[in-house]
């Protein structure tokens, strides 16, 4: 029976994700149906890598079954179809983050995207790319600024770039709660700053950084802004144009896609002026024995045979996210994150890192259990079928700053239920007793 | 016994608290000494271990470290067993421990040789934790090897 109109109140409730809908969503993710150690898997490690819905798995399989061919070369039918699917995927991912089609460069992951930038800046510093690339050149006296909360992937490439060019690497410190000290940021970012690189959302703290304030500081200094969107692109509505960043990076496997695919976003005029990092086939105009000319972006940065099936599968992933609705996903994960933080904070001997309960955070929480090492916490939870991340989460300097070497992290996604969070919290509450902490 | 209890044997939980041999501020007796520092980059566990060798025996084994229950208990048990041992005897013990840890739970530990260290047999089933159990032993083989003038580890 058709319903002519739904009352507004019901429509709103139908608009929010709830446990009933999440249970239906879970049916799309085959791995979530398995058991671990005789218990139903509770997967709380999506911050490290997310699981794949059937549509993503099928997209990759369909490509190999029906269209497998190298892209941008060959005039045969399969090559044409493969190229179309590959470029349609770029369009889908570009639209997902608010970018234009030409502004998305495929990489293996976010780590490679940051390194691509750092080495392209390096090449510009050596004079490659000519006058157009001079704005990317670094020399002694210039400064690269990151933050103390960065993932190693958005830290070490900049330290190395500074070492190669003679520029100085600096960072914005965090306070005892792990928040950026913005008054320090205002003092550090200045006329010498050429690059400001920072994470949108912390993979350890869950903090969402104040992008507009940081971008304003960078603009005031004439610095380029590089945004690590690894923990934001999968979890909240992301619009790189609205954020007004120059570059952004993200990884496909953290947003329901396969491993081996990620992307670099760059404003088109910047990408077109930036010298390439990897060189070789597919990125050239004319090649002689003396040298070569290069295609505009994005092809300029995509040397060699590309990650075709992965790009197509990533497009299926962003379509899944888009159809589910990023606003709804963000709201659901925010609720799960709140439940996590409030629940963990109520357990004796547990210290949650990052924003206090009630403050904004994405749907993850890293925590320390007094007297129990994170590895032991993770092992105890694994015995219950609960998958979490343990260690420094590729953020050693941040852990050191907070007086820790390793923590346990639970990170959620659209497929986690409140019952899973509650089972996780119940298990954590037993950890100290099992290991006789405090004796 | 559950899988977890087989991993975290009572002996292991006890030693993770007791930490025998812990404390590098203990004065070293006379003899040739060497220090080894080992780090597990995956989890940040680390240990600094000092061995004093004299007359073909391990006179003293002391360590400081931070890490999980497995790595700390392993260092504690090692310190108990190795102190006073002849070098050749320690070589047999360390070899047996390494072999057990590489066995993925497939070999029965030789309790004659391993004594309390046999409690770590369950760890060998957890590939991700083998490095935790081995950390102190790698440090000991390195330090003892160098203190006794042999090849370093």
Interface residues (C-beta under 8 A of the other chain):
Chain A: X37 X372 X373 X374 X375 X376 X379 X380 X383 X390 X391 X392 X396 X399 X405 X406 X434 X435 X436 X439
Chain B: X2 X3 X4 X7 X8 X13 X16 X17 X42 X43 X44 X45 X66 X67 X68 X69 X70 X126 X129 X132
